[in-house]
Amino acid sequence: MPGAHGGPPLRTLPAGTGKNDKPCSCNPVGTSGDVNECHPQTGHCRCLSHVTGRDCGSCEVGFFNLQPGVGCERCQCNPIGSSSLACHPVTGQCVCRAGVEGRLCDSCRMGFFGFSSRGCRACNCDPMGSLSMQCHNNGTCRCRQGFVGYNCDKCELNYFQSRATHQCEECPVCYSLVKKQVS
């Protein structure tokens, strides 16, 4: 019967008009042409660009955002920052590697550096000694006054770690005078 599986190929008539016919049930958003038109044996509907499924109800892998009359758009996941070319079928969010963010997985998360095919590495900036948890592109952190080291986790020369404040505080003036006399 036309418009249902079992009838002549792709003809448009009200679905299910014969005894054993099943309606096409084509998804109007993903179907190209009439929603009552489908293949007589398989029941497959005619889909828009990059749309798949018997009823044309979903995007092909690597595509998202099913739009009426248009089809689906390519994910465009960053091949370096993403672990897959597939993305979320509705939002287009790609699957990011460790430490990577963005819908396309194209940048390091806050507190990470070194964008590569292995993801981004954690900065590990010391929260007490660093001005920020974000490091430079080479992985070194920006230190508060009195702190040094890649992670800002040590006290600078002539500074000591105060047990009370956990900050690196400058040594008393008399220490500097004694140090000058020794040198």
N, C-alpha and C positions, 0 to 999 in steps of 0.2 A: 504494500500500500504506500503511496507517495507520502513523503514527510515522516516516514517511520521505517525502521529496519524491516525489510522483507519486501518492499515494493521496488519499482523501477529506480535506477540511479538518480539521485539528487533532483527530485521533483518536489515542488512546493504545493502541499495541500494540508488540510488540518490533520494533525498527528493522531495516530491510533484509530483510523476509520475502518480498518480491516479486523478480522477475528483475532489473529495472532500478532498483530503489529504492536510495537512498543513505540512511544513517542521519542523523537530525537533528543529532546531536553538539551539543546545547545545553549551554552552560556551566552547571553546577548552581549556581554562586555568583550568577550574574546573571539566571537564568531565573525567571520567575513561573509557577509550576505545574509540570507534568510535563516532565522533560528529554527525553522521547521524543515530545513534541508539537511540531510545527512546521508552517508553511504548506506545502501540498502542492507548489506550483510553485516558490516561491523558496527554501524551506528555512529561512526566518527563524523564529527562536524567539520566544516571548512574553517580553519583557524586563521587569525591575523598573524602578522609577522612576529616570529619568536614566541608564539603562544602554542601550548601543547595540551594534551589530554583529550580523551574521547569527546568531551563536551566543550573543549577550548576554554577551560577554566583556570589555567595556571601558566606561568611563564616557564620557558625552557631554562635549564641550569645555565647560570651566567647572565641571566636577564631578570628584571624586576619591574614593578610599577605598571601592571596591566591597565591600559587605558582604552575606553571604547573607541572604535574606529581607527586606532593607532597600533595597538599591540603592546609589546614590552620593550623597555630600553635596556641597553647593555650595562652591566654592573660597573665596569671600568676600575676594578680593584687594582691597586698598585702592586705590580708583580714582585717588588722587593719587600714591602711591608705586609703583604697579605699572604696567608698560607693556602689560599684557594682562589680560583677565579669566580666561584659561586658567591652569591650574596643573599641577604634576607629578601624573600620574594616581594615584600611590601615596602620596606624602608630602604632597601638597597645597601644596608650596612654590610661591609665585607668582613671576613674572618681575619682578624689581625694577629700578627705574631706577638710574642711576649714584649711588653713595654711600648707597643705601637698603638696609636689611636687615630681617629678620624673616620668618617664614613667610608673613605677609600683606602684607609690604612696607609696614610702618606706622611705621618710625622710621629716623633717620639712623644710619649706621655710626659707630663710634668714630673721631674725627678729622674728622668732617663736621658741617655745620650747615645750617639753612635748608630744612627739609622742604617740597618743593613739587612741582608737576607736571613740573618739569624735573629732579627728583632732589634730591640734597643736594650742597652745595659743600664742597670740602676746606678745612679750617681753615688748613693750612700753618703751624702753630705751629713756631717755630724750636726744634729739640731741645735746644740749649744754653741758650737763654734762657727757655724755657717750663717751668712746673711740671708741665704735662700736655700731651698732644697733642690733648686735647679743648678746644675753644674755647667761649665763651659763645654764646647764640642770635644775637647780632649779629656774630659772626665774630671778635671780639677774643680774644686768648689771655691766660691768666693767667701773668704774668711772675715770674721769680725776682728776688731782690733785685739791683738794679743794672741790670736790663734794662727797656727800654720799647719802645713801638711796637705796632701791631696784632698783629704776629707775634712780638713779643719778640725782635727781631733787632738792636736798637741799644742802646748804653749810655746810661744816664741821665746827666744833667748832673752833673759832678764824679766821673764814673766813666770808666774806660778799659778797652779790651779787652786782656787779657794775652795775649801771644803764647804763653806757656808753657801756660796753663790754658784759654785760649779763653773765659774768664769775664770778666764786667764787674767789675772791682775798683775799690774806692774809691780816689780819688787820695790821695796822701800828705797828712798833716795840714798840712804847711807850704804846700801848694798852696791849701788852703782859707783859710789865714791871709792869703796874698798876695791871693787873690780878694776877701776881706773888705775889705782895705785899698784895693783898686782901686775897689770899689763905693761 
